Amino acid sequence: MNDIAFERSLSASYIALEAEYGAKNYKPLDVVLTRGEGVYVWDVEGRRYLDCLSAYSAVNQGHCHPRILAAMVEQAGRLTLTSRAFRNDQLAAFYEELCALTRSHKVLPMNSGAEAVETALKVARKWGYQVKGVPHGQAEIIVCDGNFHGRTIAIVGFSTDPASRDGFGPFAPGFKVVPFGDAAALEAAITPNTVAFLVEPIQGEAGVIIPPAGYLKRARELCTQHDVILILDEIQTGLGRTGRLLAEEHEGIEADLTLIGKALSGGFYPVSAVLSNSQVMSVLRPGEHGSTFGGNPLACAVARAALKALTEEGMIENAACVGARLQASLAAVAAPAVKEVRGRGLMIALELHPNAGGARRICEALQGRGLLAKETHEHTIRIAPPLILTEAQADWIAEQFEAVLA
């Protein structure tokens, strides 16, 4: 068998095994990756690709960042898990450093982003009953059309995406849906029983949808005026992705609860957290909420190293500078198929016209040129490379898009 045939059979064998034994809940590109370093990944045949997805922003610091890897290896050799039945020497330092960085008062650590969202929903409801005085069982939480906050039953119950929602009911009550970016609709939806407003500063899964200027600031004002908790889901937008530590900074506001995850571990380990002021988080008592793995010493050590890499190595500032360059270069691509290029920092989307044949085929063509990106909602391509991207690499990305779209 010649080398080319062997290479094809190697990838095909992995893909065939997935098809035989795996659930069909994903539709990945047909590339089988085996190694990553910085902005690049390699497939099992040795081909190199520039990663323009960053594991949905979980790898902001780049693949296999040596500083985070060293912290993980060191901690894994000492202590990995105690559960919260006992204390560990990494948790307190993680709390202190994260609070100092984000100006938060309290932290509740979890594992996945969806767990962080579920935690915030529970905290908001309990606060509503204990502090605001909402009648028991009547708490309302307002969410936005086009939202994506995870895959649990409660969360998909207030999704407006049929693919996420259909066939999974019955769903938990207590949620109202309003148009994203419409402050007047938010104001009209608030009642005395409203305990929280949950919103993404930029809707990632929906296709990098950016709300009108002033929207988040007005939402903050309305929540304060009506004694409603503002919950910002920054699991994708946070930790440098938009060129600021948190996307809320673009409008100079602070949420009551902020949800972070993904890049909190630099892609090494599932780590998420709910950031809060003291008043809201104080409603929880021992035994009312928890997680076996949440706040474990390995997670805390990894997260501490990931945050230091992000802030001490200039990644956030680089995301702002290189992101603006990349967005401008993509916007300058002369292609009739392109409807819009939008973004903030290194969170960018290229939306195609509906008659352009779909984004999937563009992603497949880009794969053939050594660039990995992924479609969302059929006509949009998300572009979110690691925050260590250089200007030269950004220019190369734009060149590949121009070549394919031409």
C-alpha positions as CSV (number, residue, x, y, z in Angstrom):
1,M,0.0,0.0,0.0
2,N,1.4,3.4,-0.9
3,D,1.8,6.2,1.6
4,I,-1.2,8.2,0.4
5,A,-3.5,5.2,0.5
6,F,-2.2,4.4,4.0
7,E,-2.9,7.9,5.2
8,R,-6.4,7.9,3.9
9,S,-7.1,4.6,5.4
10,L,-5.8,5.8,8.8
11,S,-8.2,8.7,9.0
12,A,-11.0,6.6,7.6
13,S,-10.5,3.9,10.2
14,Y,-10.9,6.4,13.0
15,I,-14.0,7.9,11.4
16,A,-15.5,4.5,10.8
17,L,-15.0,3.5,14.5
18,E,-16.8,6.7,15.6
19,A,-19.6,6.0,13.3
20,E,-20.0,2.5,14.6
21,Y,-19.8,3.1,18.3
22,G,-20.5,6.7,18.9
23,A,-23.8,8.6,19.3
24,K,-24.7,10.8,16.3
25,N,-25.0,14.0,18.2
26,Y,-22.2,15.9,16.4
27,K,-21.3,16.5,12.8
28,P,-17.6,17.3,12.8
29,L,-15.4,18.0,9.9
30,D,-13.7,14.8,8.7
31,V,-10.3,15.6,10.2
32,V,-8.7,13.4,12.9
33,L,-6.5,15.5,15.1
34,T,-3.7,14.0,17.2
35,R,-1.5,16.9,18.3
36,G,-1.6,20.7,19.1
37,E,0.8,23.5,19.8
38,G,0.0,27.2,19.9
39,V,-2.4,28.1,17.2
40,Y,-1.7,24.9,15.2
41,V,-3.0,21.3,15.3
42,W,-1.9,18.3,13.3
43,D,-3.9,15.4,12.0
44,V,-3.0,11.7,12.2
45,E,-1.4,12.0,8.7
46,G,0.8,14.8,9.9
47,R,-0.9,17.7,8.1
48,R,-0.9,21.0,9.9
49,Y,-3.8,23.3,10.4
50,L,-4.4,26.7,11.9
51,D,-7.2,26.3,14.5
52,C,-9.8,29.0,14.0
53,L,-12.2,27.6,16.6
54,S,-10.1,27.2,19.7
55,A,-12.5,24.5,21.0
56,Y,-15.3,27.1,21.1
57,S,-12.9,29.5,23.0
58,A,-11.7,27.0,25.5
59,V,-8.2,27.2,24.1
60,N,-7.7,31.0,24.2
61,Q,-4.1,30.5,25.5
62,G,-3.2,28.2,22.6
63,H,-2.9,24.5,22.5
64,C,-0.8,22.8,25.2
65,H,0.5,26.0,26.7
66,P,3.7,25.0,28.5
67,R,3.0,27.0,31.6
68,I,-0.4,25.5,32.2
69,L,0.9,22.0,31.3
70,A,3.6,22.3,33.9
71,A,1.1,23.3,36.6
72,M,-1.2,20.4,35.7
73,V,1.6,17.8,35.8
74,E,3.0,19.1,39.1
75,Q,-0.4,19.1,40.8
76,A,-1.4,15.8,39.3
77,G,1.6,14.3,41.0
78,R,0.6,15.7,44.4
79,L,-3.2,15.7,44.8
80,T,-6.0,15.6,42.3
81,L,-9.3,15.3,44.1
82,T,-10.6,15.5,47.7
83,S,-14.2,16.5,47.1
84,R,-15.4,19.5,49.0
85,A,-15.8,17.3,52.1
86,F,-12.3,18.4,52.9
87,R,-10.3,21.5,52.1
88,N,-7.3,21.7,49.8
89,D,-4.4,24.1,49.5
90,Q,-5.3,25.3,45.9
91,L,-8.9,26.4,46.4
92,A,-8.3,29.5,48.6
93,A,-5.6,30.8,46.3
94,F,-7.8,30.3,43.3
95,Y,-10.6,32.2,45.0
96,E,-8.3,35.1,46.0
97,E,-6.7,35.5,42.6
98,L,-9.9,35.2,40.6
99,C,-11.7,37.7,42.8
100,A,-8.8,40.2,42.6
101,L,-8.7,39.9,38.8
102,T,-12.4,40.3,38.2
103,R,-13.3,42.5,41.2
104,S,-15.7,39.9,42.5
105,H,-16.7,39.2,46.1
106,K,-17.4,35.5,46.0
107,V,-16.7,32.5,43.7
108,L,-18.6,29.2,43.3
109,P,-16.5,26.7,41.3
110,M,-18.1,24.1,39.0
111,N,-16.9,22.1,36.0
112,S,-18.8,22.8,32.8
113,G,-20.3,25.9,31.5
114,A,-23.8,24.4,31.7
115,E,-23.2,23.7,35.4
116,A,-22.3,27.3,36.0
117,V,-25.6,28.4,34.3
118,E,-27.6,25.9,36.3
119,T,-25.9,27.2,39.5
120,A,-26.8,30.8,38.6
121,L,-30.4,29.9,38.0
122,K,-30.7,28.2,41.4
123,V,-29.0,31.0,43.2
124,A,-31.2,33.6,41.5
125,R,-34.4,31.8,42.4
126,K,-33.3,31.3,46.0
127,W,-32.3,35.0,46.3
128,G,-35.7,35.9,44.9
129,Y,-37.5,34.0,47.6
130,Q,-35.3,34.8,50.5
131,V,-34.3,38.4,49.8
132,K,-36.7,39.9,47.3
133,G,-39.7,38.2,48.8
134,V,-41.2,36.6,45.6
135,P,-44.0,34.2,46.5
136,H,-42.7,30.6,46.6
137,G,-42.8,28.9,43.2
138,Q,-43.4,32.1,41.3
139,A,-39.9,33.3,40.4
140,E,-39.4,34.4,36.8
141,I,-36.2,34.6,34.9
142,I,-36.0,36.5,31.6
143,V,-33.8,35.2,28.8
144,C,-33.2,36.1,25.2
145,D,-34.3,34.8,21.8
146,G,-31.4,33.0,20.1
147,N,-29.7,32.2,23.4
148,F,-27.3,29.4,24.0
149,H,-26.5,28.6,27.6
150,G,-25.9,24.8,27.5
151,R,-27.7,21.5,27.0
152,T,-29.4,20.5,30.3
153,I,-33.1,20.0,30.4
154,A,-33.7,23.3,32.2
155,I,-31.6,25.2,29.8
156,V,-32.9,23.8,26.5
157,G,-36.4,24.4,27.9
158,F,-35.9,28.1,27.3
159,S,-33.9,27.8,24.1
160,T,-35.5,29.0,20.9
161,D,-33.4,26.7,18.7
162,P,-35.6,23.8,17.6
163,A,-32.6,21.5,17.2
164,S,-31.7,22.0,20.9
165,R,-35.3,21.9,22.2
166,D,-37.5,19.7,20.1
167,G,-38.3,16.2,21.6
168,F,-36.8,16.9,25.1
169,G,-39.9,18.2,27.0
170,P,-41.6,18.6,29.3
171,F,-39.6,21.6,30.5
172,A,-39.2,23.5,33.7
173,P,-41.5,26.6,34.0
174,G,-40.5,30.1,35.1
175,F,-38.7,31.5,32.1
176,K,-39.7,34.4,29.7
177,V,-38.1,35.0,26.3
178,V,-37.5,38.5,24.9
179,P,-35.8,39.6,21.7
180,F,-32.0,40.0,22.1
181,G,-30.8,43.6,22.0
182,D,-34.2,45.1,22.7
183,A,-34.1,47.0,26.0
184,A,-37.7,48.1,25.7
185,A,-38.9,44.5,25.5
186,L,-36.8,43.6,28.5
187,E,-38.4,46.5,30.5
188,A,-41.9,45.4,29.4
189,A,-41.3,41.8,30.5
190,I,-40.2,42.6,34.1
191,T,-42.8,42.0,36.8
192,P,-42.6,42.0,40.6
193,N,-41.8,38.2,40.4
194,T,-38.8,38.7,38.1
195,V,-35.7,37.6,39.9
196,A,-33.0,37.6,37.1
197,F,-32.1,38.5,33.5
198,L,-29.8,36.0,31.9
199,V,-28.0,37.2,28.8
200,E,-24.8,36.7,26.7
201,P,-23.0,40.0,26.0
202,I,-22.5,38.6,22.5
203,Q,-24.4,35.6,21.3
204,G,-21.8,33.1,20.2
205,E,-23.7,30.0,19.1
206,A,-26.3,32.2,17.3
207,G,-23.5,33.5,15.0
208,V,-21.6,36.2,17.0
209,I,-24.6,38.5,17.3
210,I,-23.6,41.8,18.8
211,P,-26.3,43.9,20.5
212,P,-26.8,47.6,19.9
213,A,-24.5,50.0,21.7
214,G,-25.8,50.8,25.1
215,Y,-28.0,47.7,25.4
216,L,-26.1,46.1,28.2
217,K,-25.8,49.4,30.0
218,R,-29.6,49.9,29.8
219,A,-30.1,46.3,31.0
220,R,-28.0,47.0,34.0
221,E,-30.0,50.1,34.8
222,L,-33.3,48.3,34.5
223,C,-32.1,45.4,36.7
224,T,-31.0,47.8,39.3
225,Q,-34.2,49.8,39.1
226,H,-36.4,46.8,39.5
227,D,-34.3,44.8,42.0
228,V,-33.5,42.1,39.4
229,I,-30.2,40.1,39.3
230,L,-28.2,40.7,36.1
231,I,-26.5,37.4,35.0
232,L,-24.0,37.7,32.2
233,D,-23.0,34.4,30.6
234,E,-19.4,35.1,29.7
235,I,-18.4,31.5,29.1
236,Q,-17.5,32.2,25.5
237,T,-17.1,36.0,25.6
238,G,-15.0,36.2,28.8
239,L,-11.3,35.7,29.5
240,G,-10.0,37.9,26.7
241,R,-11.9,36.6,23.7
242,T,-13.4,40.1,22.9
243,G,-10.2,42.1,23.6
244,R,-11.2,42.7,27.3
245,L,-11.0,40.4,30.2
246,L,-14.8,40.4,30.3
247,A,-17.1,41.6,27.6
248,E,-19.1,43.6,30.1
249,E,-16.1,46.0,30.2
250,H,-17.0,47.3,26.7
251,E,-20.0,49.1,28.2
252,G,-18.5,49.8,31.6
253,I,-20.9,47.7,33.7
254,E,-20.7,45.0,36.3
255,A,-23.1,42.0,36.5
256,D,-24.4,40.6,39.8
257,L,-23.5,37.1,38.6
258,T,-20.9,36.5,35.9
259,L,-20.4,33.0,34.5
260,I,-17.0,31.9,33.2
261,G,-15.6,28.6,31.9
262,K,-13.9,27.3,28.8
263,A,-10.6,29.3,28.8
264,L,-10.6,29.2,32.6
265,S,-8.4,26.1,32.2
266,G,-6.8,26.9,28.9
267,G,-8.3,23.7,27.5
268,F,-6.7,21.3,29.9
269,Y,-9.5,20.5,32.2
270,P,-13.3,21.2,32.7
271,V,-13.4,24.3,35.0
272,S,-16.1,26.9,35.4
273,A,-17.1,29.4,38.0
274,V,-19.9,31.7,39.1
275,L,-18.6,35.1,40.1
276,S,-20.9,37.0,42.5
277,N,-21.3,39.9,44.9
278,S,-21.7,38.9,48.5
279,Q,-25.4,39.7,48.8
280,V,-26.5,37.2,46.1
281,M,-24.2,34.3,46.9
282,S,-24.9,34.6,50.6
283,V,-28.3,32.8,50.2
284,L,-26.5,29.4,49.8
285,R,-26.0,27.2,52.8
286,P,-24.1,23.9,53.2
287,G,-25.8,21.0,51.6
288,E,-27.9,23.1,49.2
289,H,-25.6,23.0,46.2
290,G,-22.4,21.4,45.2
291,S,-20.3,19.2,42.9
292,T,-17.9,16.3,43.6
293,F,-15.3,17.7,41.2
294,G,-16.1,21.4,41.6
295,G,-13.1,23.3,43.1
296,N,-10.8,20.2,43.1
297,P,-7.1,20.9,43.6
298,L,-6.1,19.9,40.1
299,A,-8.8,22.2,38.6
300,C,-7.7,25.1,40.8
301,A,-4.0,24.7,40.0
302,V,-4.7,24.5,36.3
303,A,-7.1,27.5,36.4
304,R,-4.6,29.6,38.3
305,A,-1.9,29.0,35.7
306,A,-4.3,29.6,32.9
307,L,-5.3,33.0,34.3
308,K,-1.7,34.0,34.8
309,A,-0.8,33.0,31.2
310,L,-3.7,35.0,29.9
311,T,-3.0,38.2,31.8
312,E,0.8,38.2,32.1
313,E,1.6,37.3,28.5
314,G,-0.4,40.1,26.9
315,M,-3.0,37.8,25.3
316,I,-6.0,40.1,26.0
317,E,-4.4,43.1,24.5
318,N,-3.2,41.0,21.5
319,A,-6.8,39.8,21.0
320,A,-8.0,43.4,20.6
321,C,-5.2,44.5,18.3
322,V,-4.9,41.4,16.0
323,G,-8.7,40.9,16.1
324,A,-9.3,44.3,14.7
325,R,-6.8,43.7,11.9
326,L,-8.3,40.3,11.1
327,Q,-11.9,41.6,11.0
328,A,-10.9,44.5,8.8
329,S,-9.0,42.2,6.4
330,L,-12.0,39.8,6.2
331,A,-14.4,42.7,5.6
332,A,-12.2,43.8,2.7
333,V,-12.6,40.4,1.0
334,A,-14.4,41.1,-2.3
335,A,-16.9,38.2,-2.5
336,P,-20.5,38.5,-3.5
337,A,-21.3,35.5,-1.3
338,V,-20.5,37.4,1.9
339,K,-23.4,39.1,3.6
340,E,-21.6,40.5,6.7
341,V,-18.4,40.3,8.7
342,R,-18.9,41.2,12.4
343,G,-17.1,40.7,15.6
344,R,-15.2,42.0,18.6
345,G,-11.6,41.1,19.4
346,L,-11.0,37.6,18.1
347,M,-14.6,36.6,18.2
348,I,-15.6,37.1,14.6
349,A,-18.3,35.7,12.3
350,L,-18.5,35.7,8.5
351,E,-22.1,35.4,7.4
352,L,-23.0,34.2,3.9
353,H,-26.0,35.1,1.8
354,P,-28.6,32.3,2.0
355,N,-28.1,31.5,-1.7
356,A,-24.4,31.0,-1.4
357,G,-24.6,27.3,-0.9
358,G,-24.1,27.1,2.9
359,A,-21.1,27.6,5.2
360,R,-20.3,23.9,5.5
361,R,-18.8,23.7,2.1
362,I,-16.6,26.8,2.7
363,C,-15.3,25.2,5.9
364,E,-14.5,22.0,4.0
365,A,-12.6,24.0,1.4
366,L,-10.7,25.9,4.1
367,Q,-9.7,22.6,5.7
368,G,-8.1,21.7,2.4
369,R,-6.0,24.8,2.7
370,G,-4.9,24.1,6.2
371,L,-7.4,26.2,8.1
372,L,-10.0,24.8,10.5
373,A,-13.2,26.7,11.1
374,K,-16.8,25.6,11.8
375,E,-20.2,26.6,10.6
376,T,-23.1,27.6,12.8
377,H,-26.8,27.9,11.8
378,E,-26.0,26.9,8.2
379,H,-24.9,30.2,6.7
380,T,-22.3,31.6,9.3
381,I,-18.7,30.7,9.9
382,R,-17.2,31.4,13.4
383,I,-13.6,32.6,13.4
384,A,-12.1,32.4,16.9
385,P,-8.4,31.5,16.9
386,P,-6.3,31.4,20.0
387,L,-5.5,34.8,21.5
388,I,-1.8,34.3,20.7
389,L,-2.4,34.8,17.0
390,T,0.2,37.0,15.3
391,E,-0.5,39.7,12.7
392,A,1.1,37.5,10.0
393,Q,-1.1,34.6,10.9
394,A,-4.1,36.8,10.8
395,D,-3.2,38.0,7.4
396,W,-2.8,34.4,6.3
397,I,-6.3,33.5,7.5
398,A,-7.8,36.4,5.5
399,E,-5.9,35.2,2.4
400,Q,-7.3,31.7,2.8
401,F,-10.9,33.0,3.1
402,E,-10.3,35.3,0.0
403,A,-9.0,32.3,-2.0
404,V,-11.9,30.1,-1.1
405,L,-14.7,32.7,-1.4
406,A,-13.4,33.8,-4.8
